[in-house]
């Protein structure tokens, strides 16, 4: 459609110009402007060339009257070409600037919407552990008041205090995740606490937690190696927690989740630690895979499931800062596989042992 309009502008200029013996150049310049605005710089340049040929073949610029044969004036033609190219460039830049502003406006509106969704989700996620803490504290107090200090009452209070500790830890993890993402969004890396860390140990702790808290999702853990590296154990634990949390959250009850720890040789012979988490859940639409690790992104098929859309974005940023990468494979309605790799180092003493659960 734009090319058709450009052709129409050139044709109109060619037809109208002879009717205005003293004004062919302004009409031709208008055609260049229309072409550049509708189709961009290269089309505007092509229009300039075509109209320059027409100007030299159809007009005697020194007398501003239509002639049957070419009698051009070099200075006037050069001036026309220079002005036409300037108009072409300025129009293209203006067109590009306006489009960029429109895209920025759309992005800003989307960011505002994402922020509102995030605030609501974050408030929900923070309110949930606070409610659990309050309920556990009230129940423990009630039992102490009613039951005195017998063994069953003390056991019940001990359980309640354990729930409080668990929910407090959950809330702290969410706040740490928000703080890290704020740093990363501001273009600053998080301050990593690097210590020799065994990947299997970190994964085993998180798997044990979900085996206790999500018994309706059978969790298998297999390790063909015991990779060790200089990693931030707490943040790595949070990444693994996020992957398992998503696997549980987006999988139907009864569906299994497989976790695998392994080690491979990299391109230059470097040891590379791998963690793979596979679920059989709702999966991710192919069209949404590119946005999967974007902050605040949530798939269209998870609208009824609470979440902030921050977990994977933060996980990817942390793994990148640790020198690794994270990838996802998914098929909607079938499930997903999340794989992360990290640079490992040679273990002290004997080689990696094999273990599985």
C-alpha positions, 0 to 999 in steps of 0.5 A: 500500500505504501509503495502504491502511494509512493508511485501515485505521488511520483505520477501526480508530480509528473502530471501536475508539474507541467501545469505550473511552469514556474513551480516544478521543483516544489512539487517534485520535492513534495513527492520526495517527502511523501515517498520518504514518509511512507516508505523510508530512506531508500524509497525516498532516494529512488524517488529523488533519482527518478524525479531528477531524471524527469526534471532534466528531461522534461524541463528547462529549469533556466526558463521554468517552462516545459520543453519537448527536449532536454536542456538542463541547468547543472546548478539547479539540478544539483541544488534540487538533488541536495535539497531532495536528499536533505528532505529525504533524510530529515523525513526518514529521521522524523518518521523513525523518531515518531515510531520510536516514541510510539513504541516507547509509549506502548512499552511504558504503558505495558510496564505500568500494567506489569508493575500494577500486576506485580504489586498485586502479586507481590502483596498477595505473596507477602500476605500469604506467609504473614497470614500463616505466621499470624495463624500459627502464633495464635494457635500456639498461644491458644494451645499453651493457654488451654493445655498447660505444659504437657507433652502433646501441647509442647509438640503442637507449639513446636510444630507451630513455631516450625511453621512460623520459621518456614513462612518467615524464611519464605517471605525473606526469600521473596524480599531478597529476590525483589532486592536482587532484581531491583539491583539488576534492573538498575544495571548493577550486579548483585554482590555474590558471596562465592564459596566452594559449593557442591551443586548436589548438596544445594539441590538435595536440600531444596528437593527435600523441602518440596518432598515435604511440602508438596507430597502430591508431586512425586519428586525424583533426584538423580546425580551422575556426578557431584560437581563443585564450583565457586558459587553463591550457595544461597542464591544458587539455592534460590534459583533451584527453589524457583525452578522447583516451585514453578514445576510444582505450581504449573503441574497437575497433582500426581504428576512427577518432577525429575531433577538431574545433576550431572557434569560434562566437559566444555568446549575447552575441556573445562568442567561444566555442572548441569542441573535439569528440572523436568515437569509434566505440567501445562507447558509454555506456548511456543510463541511466548518462549522468547519472553520467558525470562523477561521481568514481569512476564507471565504466560497466557495460560497461567492467568489463574495461578498467582505469581510475580513474573520475577523468578525466572528473570532473577534466576537467569541474571544470577546464573549469568553473573555466576558465569553460566546460562539457563535454557528452557524447552517446553511444549504446551500441554506436555511439560517443560525442561529447564536446564542450567549450567555453571563452570565447575572446578576439579574436586579435591581428592578423588573424582566425582562420585555417582549417586542417586535417590 
